Every structure is written in structure tokens, then in C-alpha cells.
Amino acid sequence: MLNSTTKQLIFDMASDHNTLTHKQIQVRIPNDYHQEPVISRLVSDYGLVVNITAALLAANAVGDGWFKLGLEGTETQIQNGLTYLQNLELQVWDERDILLD
């Protein structure tokens, strides 16, 4: 049987796991990925809410696309989404990197 302190610790850990957080990133999506639903997969596969706050695209989708994204989700969802972008070998900057540049 669990004592009350252990029950509270388990509840606190579960609550932190479900707490929503926000993260601002910038991502460069090379021309090779223009036909891939990279941003859509952050929503459908990782459960993130994605807000495109800025974007730079060429008129004929020539060259790289640059996106400034606001991500909302749990820490786990955000980390999994960032891992997905890293696995695609995309350049990603988070708000700390942007502030330092």
C-alpha cells in the first residue's frame, strides 16, 4: 500500500508531465522537403499546437523555407517533435539561441 507522501509524489509527477508549455523555434526547411508535410506532422504525429508566427518562402518554392514557430504541448511532446526535426537533419534554433545571436 502506498503512503500519502508517495501518492502525492506520483500525482505531482503526473501533473508535471501533463502541464502545457510553450517554446519558440526557428527552422530552416530545405527545398528537398518542400513536398513533405514537416510542420503538419508536428501536429498529427506529436500532438503539438503549432503557430506559424513568421515565414519566408520563395515565390516558386525555390530555395529554403524559413519558419518561426510557436510550439505548445507537454515537455515530452515538444522534445519528441524537436527530435523528429533533428532526425530530418533540419537546422533548428530555439529562443535561447535566437536571443544570443
BASELUM-647529 format. One record per residue (C-alpha): x, y, z; chain. Coordinates in pm, 1 decimal. Example, Ala and Ser with C-alpha at 12.3 -4.5 7.8 and 13.67 -1.06 7.14 Angstrom:
// BASELUM-647529
+----------+----------+----------+-------+
!        X !        Y !        Z ! chain !
+----------+----------+----------+-------+
!   1230.0 !   -450.0 !    780.0 !     A !
!   1367.0 !   -106.0 !    714.0 !     A !
+----------+----------+----------+-------+
//
This chain:
// BASELUM-647529
+----------+----------+----------+-------+
!        X !        Y !        Z ! chain !
+----------+----------+----------+-------+
!      0.0 !      0.0 !      0.0 !     A !
!    128.3 !    349.3 !    -85.5 !     A !
!    155.5 !    610.3 !    187.5 !     A !
!     14.9 !    960.1 !    135.1 !     A !
!    357.5 !   1113.6 !     59.9 !     A !
!    423.2 !    860.0 !   -216.0 !     A !
!     73.6 !    914.0 !   -360.2 !     A !
!    129.6 !   1292.0 !   -365.6 !     A !
!    470.2 !   1248.0 !   -535.0 !     A !
!    315.0 !   1028.9 !   -804.2 !     A !
!     32.5 !   1282.4 !   -853.5 !     A !
!    280.9 !   1571.5 !   -876.9 !     A !
!    494.1 !   1385.3 !  -1133.4 !     A !
!    186.2 !   1306.5 !  -1344.3 !     A !
!     68.5 !   1667.9 !  -1324.3 !     A !
!    407.3 !   1799.9 !  -1440.3 !     A !
!    402.4 !   1551.9 !  -1727.7 !     A !
!     68.7 !   1692.3 !  -1846.9 !     A !
!    149.7 !   2061.1 !  -1799.2 !     A !
!    144.6 !   2255.3 !  -2123.9 !     A !
!    444.8 !   2465.9 !  -2209.3 !     A !
!    542.0 !   2696.1 !  -2494.4 !     A !
!    859.4 !   2706.6 !  -2699.7 !     A !
!    961.7 !   2939.4 !  -2981.1 !     A !
!   1185.1 !   2796.8 !  -3251.9 !     A !
!   1309.1 !   2886.3 !  -3596.3 !     A !
!   1355.5 !   2612.2 !  -3851.4 !     A !
!   1508.4 !   2603.6 !  -4197.3 !     A !
!   1336.0 !   2360.2 !  -4430.6 !     A !
!   1546.7 !   2287.5 !  -4739.6 !     A !
!   1397.6 !   2262.1 !  -5085.3 !     A !
!   1421.7 !   1880.7 !  -5067.7 !     A !
!   1147.1 !   1882.4 !  -4800.9 !     A !
!    906.3 !   2130.2 !  -4962.2 !     A !
!    671.7 !   1849.7 !  -5069.3 !     A !
!    681.4 !   1684.7 !  -4724.6 !     A !
!    429.8 !   1778.7 !  -4452.5 !     A !
!    701.3 !   1856.2 !  -4197.4 !     A !
!    503.2 !   2110.6 !  -3994.2 !     A !
!    178.0 !   1913.7 !  -4023.3 !     A !
!    348.6 !   1609.9 !  -3871.2 !     A !
!    437.2 !   1811.4 !  -3562.1 !     A !
!     61.1 !   1836.9 !  -3509.8 !     A !
!    -60.0 !   1496.1 !  -3626.2 !     A !
!    224.5 !   1273.6 !  -3503.3 !     A !
!    341.2 !   1462.3 !  -3192.1 !     A !
!     22.1 !   1630.0 !  -3071.9 !     A !
!    166.2 !   1981.6 !  -3075.8 !     A !
!    -21.1 !   2303.5 !  -3134.7 !     A !
!    186.2 !   2492.5 !  -3391.9 !     A !
!    154.8 !   2863.1 !  -3459.6 !     A !
!    348.7 !   2994.6 !  -3761.1 !     A !
!    447.5 !   3343.6 !  -3646.0 !     A !
!    671.2 !   3425.5 !  -3943.9 !     A !
!    777.1 !   3259.6 !  -4267.4 !     A !
!    998.9 !   3330.6 !  -4563.6 !     A !
!    937.9 !   3136.0 !  -4884.6 !     A !
!   1041.5 !   3197.1 !  -5243.5 !     A !
!    761.7 !   3260.2 !  -5493.6 !     A !
!    816.2 !   2931.5 !  -5679.6 !     A !
!    928.6 !   2735.8 !  -5371.5 !     A !
!   1287.5 !   2762.0 !  -5491.0 !     A !
!   1543.4 !   2754.1 !  -5214.4 !     A !
!   1499.5 !   2704.6 !  -4844.4 !     A !
!   1195.4 !   2793.2 !  -4638.9 !     A !
!   1242.5 !   2964.4 !  -4303.0 !     A !
!    975.8 !   2941.9 !  -4035.5 !     A !
!    938.8 !   3090.2 !  -3690.8 !     A !
!    711.8 !   2856.2 !  -3497.4 !     A !
!    543.0 !   2871.1 !  -3162.0 !     A !
!    504.1 !   2521.2 !  -3020.5 !     A !
!    261.5 !   2430.2 !  -2743.8 !     A !
!    246.7 !   2091.3 !  -2576.0 !     A !
!    388.7 !   1895.8 !  -2288.1 !     A !
!    764.4 !   1888.8 !  -2240.6 !     A !
!    763.8 !   1533.4 !  -2377.8 !     A !
!    562.1 !   1626.4 !  -2687.0 !     A !
!    787.3 !   1923.0 !  -2760.6 !     A !
!   1103.6 !   1719.8 !  -2710.4 !     A !
!    971.6 !   1442.2 !  -2936.8 !     A !
!    880.7 !   1697.8 !  -3204.7 !     A !
!   1227.3 !   1854.4 !  -3185.7 !     A !
!   1385.5 !   1509.9 !  -3209.6 !     A !
!   1178.7 !   1447.6 !  -3523.7 !     A !
!   1311.9 !   1770.8 !  -3679.2 !     A !
!   1667.8 !   1678.4 !  -3579.7 !     A !
!   1627.0 !   1331.7 !  -3731.0 !     A !
!   1536.6 !   1503.9 !  -4058.7 !     A !
!   1866.1 !   1693.9 !  -4016.7 !     A !
!   1690.6 !   2031.1 !  -4029.7 !     A !
!   1852.1 !   2337.5 !  -3876.9 !     A !
!   1657.7 !   2439.4 !  -3566.5 !     A !
!   1719.2 !   2733.9 !  -3335.3 !     A !
!   1528.7 !   2776.6 !  -3013.3 !     A !
!   1450.5 !   3106.7 !  -2845.3 !     A !
!   1767.2 !   3093.2 !  -2630.5 !     A !
!   1985.2 !   3062.8 !  -2943.0 !     A !
!   1794.0 !   3343.4 !  -3112.0 !     A !
!   1837.4 !   3576.5 !  -2813.4 !     A !
!   2211.8 !   3511.9 !  -2803.5 !     A !
!   2266.4 !   3580.8 !  -3175.1 !     A !
+----------+----------+----------+-------+
//
